[in-house]
Amino acid sequence: MNRILIICLLLLLLLPAATVHAIRIKDLAAFEGARSNQLVGYGLVVGLNGSGDSQMTFFTVQSLANMLERMGMTVNRASILVKNVAAVMVTANLPPFAKQGNRLDVLVSSMGDATSISGGTLIMTPLKGGDNQVYAVAQGSVLTNSFAFSGQAASAQKNHPTAGQIPNGGLIERELPNALAGKSVLRLNLEQADFTTASRIAAVINDKFKSQVATTVDPGTVSLKIPADYSNRTVEFVAAMETLEIRPDNPARVVLNERTGTIVMGENVRISTVAVSQGNLSLVIKETPQVSQPGPLSSGTTVTVPRTELKVEEESKRLAVLPEGASIGDVVRALNLLGVTPRDLISILQAIKAAGALQAELMII
């Protein structure tokens, strides 16, 4: 009985190992047409504590005068002297399938020479899409999570005071067309095009619906034909399909960041047997000038004699053989045998790649 219990426990421990790398289709691909759209608008932020645009920013004064005229007030633009107003650009992302009346977050950024827009209020601003149509309006208090104060001889600033956010400050006025309505064929676009991943997605979908529902068009696209059982039930078909899990196939890649010394390796990175020797050369130059002074009551002059100390040090390291690695763990253990810093390891990996022993793409960022 105890033996059977132990076997069952081992099977439970091994069962998740087969699906540990499985990822949902919805996290790997998106439907064609179902995407976010960028919105942009021009507006004014008012209520600033003297930190707004100066008179040199002429378009702020012009915009303020135009707004007052639309409200029925006639003003002389030359007499407008305010520092509590700032011209800003307002941006937002309109998510797919968003409905009229839904709210979205907007980002407010100063355009002029305002020192801070913290504590200001954005006046109602239309947000337009790429087709020059108004899809939302934005208004509300700007949150910057920052401050900026200055005097004649000192100043203090925290974070970035000329850009802020208005949570739920945008109100959707126009809906985007439904990209899935009335279609019998859908196109699934992979975020990273790959032949193997696209083939696995099509296979698992066909196995789920027991028919030839999915076909691969190219490495980045899978075409889906809605089954007859899901006619007029597109949402249910998508919900049943996007939760299916597969294991995506990723290319072998090593990413190097020379500025920070960061190295990231994919699980498919392999290394062939290669011999590596790496040593650092240090050159130290030190200037210590010496001053020669004449004796007392002498007619001599003070002379400065330059003196240079030169020191060269070179590390003596033996040639190390890195064995062939069959997994990412083998590669890491082989590279650790060199006992070098991450920055030295970057140059070693570049040299190994040049020698043809690194079986992976080398990407430097």
Summary of the structure (lengths in Angstrom):
residues: 365
radius of gyration: 33.1
end to end distance: 57.7
largest distance: 115.5
contacts: 1003
relative contact order: 0.11
helix: 23%
strand: 35%
